[in-house]
Amino acid sequence: MIATINGHMRDSMYKFHIFTILSGIVLGGFSFHDAYAYIDPTSGSIVIQVLIGAFVGVGITLKVYWEKIKYKFSVRL
């Protein structure tokens, strides 16, 4: 009985240490320092193009699936 308790405690301590290490890595990534940089016009236009492309892609995907769903319901009725 003592061995199972110690084994359980060892497993929980192992999980706690892994959690602590991973939390430190994740939270440490959010500590930003000053970059002393700027976004030039080319980078800004690329970001805008990516956003527009993402919106268009989502719209076309919704349109394709909407037509398929509408077709399935119209065939069953």
LINGIWO-V537548 format. One record per residue. N is the residue number from 0. PSI is psi in whole degrees, -180 to 180 (none if undefined). OMEGA is omega in whole degrees, -180 to 180 (* if undefined). Layout:
# LINGIWO-V537548
n->(N	N)
psi->(PSI	PSI)
omega->(OMEGA	OMEGA)
This chain:
# LINGIWO-V537548
n->(0	1	2	3	4	5	6	7	8	9	10	11	12	13	14	15	16	17	18	19	20	21	22	23	24	25	26	27	28	29	30	31	32	33	34	35	36	37	38	39	40	41	42	43	44	45	46	47	48	49	50	51	52	53	54	55	56	57	58	59	60	61	62	63	64	65	66	67	68	69	70	71	72	73	74	75	76)
psi->(-38	-36	-38	-36	-46	-38	-40	-42	-38	-42	-42	-36	-37	-46	-39	-42	-42	-44	-43	-43	-46	-38	-42	-40	-46	-49	-29	-26	-18	1	93	150	167	133	-26	50	171	164	117	166	-33	-44	-40	-42	-33	-41	-43	-42	-39	-43	-44	-43	-39	-43	-41	-42	-44	-41	-44	-40	-45	-40	-44	-48	-32	-41	-40	-42	-43	-38	-44	-42	-33	-30	-39	-27	none)
omega->(-180	-180	180	178	178	177	178	179	179	179	-179	177	178	179	179	179	178	179	-180	-180	180	177	178	179	-178	-178	177	178	-179	178	-177	174	179	-177	-176	-178	178	176	-180	-177	180	179	179	-180	177	178	179	179	178	179	178	178	178	178	179	178	178	179	179	178	178	180	-180	-179	178	178	179	179	179	179	180	180	-180	178	-178	-179	*)
